[in-house]
């Protein structure tokens, strides 16, 4: 219990430190009055639907969760799937590499009487498809190399390549866990023995049990993949739309300043590449990296005066508004799920 509280405190402190450094790096040397003036001049006709895109992005996962649970024969309310999504996105937003989202979702689902064996399979599928969509978007752009996109991406090319490489490694490991679990288990156990021998990790037996548990979850997910190929395709399509809805916020921000000249595909694709680069960076929500990449990439598109206000609105909507909405709904979910649990025990 004490370790859990300490971990949460450290996560909050880490978030505050990263946020402070991000604000400092972005706003140093800027005329804040002028930035604020430009921000307030944005057309709300575009900002309002952008907020709807944030909510749609979060609820897109709810549709996937509901679909997968129903496919597995698990009865679940759509409203509760929405709450699981809010919980996942909130904790993913405040933890490095989005590592805290799924553990908290599993806890919430367990309180909602969903077996861990079922919830873990569903969340493994969601994770793999979510990552796969991002990797494929990045791969298509990097292979086709559209001249206009590559020109905008040139200033941040090293970060793009690093992010792409990390995402490819991540999805490769996930796929190996799915289809070569015994090999991964053997390698993980060998690595754990080495770490225990040099005293970087303690209690080999406990760590080995954790490895076996994770491998078992991926074996179950692999069976689900093989037996539900059409379901996997449908989840892929929903996830692709879900991702693009979030990236579309940047184009709405662009239009909110009455700017024109760049098409939706160009702006959305550039925002997608920022996500590719920042997704695996071990910072909450890719904070710091996403903001500074936006300023570099979109400088020629928004112009010198509007690129910073544009970043504030776009990032404020896609990440910080998402964080606030998810945080509020996470508090609601604790009440709703606890009430259901209490009723179930009476």
Secondary structure, 3 states (H helix, E strand, C coil): CHHHHHHHHHHHHHHHHHHHHHHHHHHCCCCHHHHHHHHHCCCHHHHHHHHHHHHHHHHHHHHHHHHHHHHCCCCCCHHHHHHHHHHHHHHHHHCECCCCHHHHHHHHHHHCCCCHHHHHHHHHHHHHHHHHHHHHHHHHHHHHCCHHHHHHHHHHHHHHHHHHHHHHHHHHHHHHHHHCHHHHHHHHHHHHHHHHHCCCCCCHHHHHHHHHHHHHHHHHHHHHHHHCHHHHHHHHHHHHHHHHHHHHHHHHHHHHCCCCCCCHHHHHHHHHHHHHHHCCCCCECCCCHHHHHHHHHCHHHHCCCCHHHHHHHHHHHHHHHHHHHHHHHHHHHHHHHHHHHHHHHC
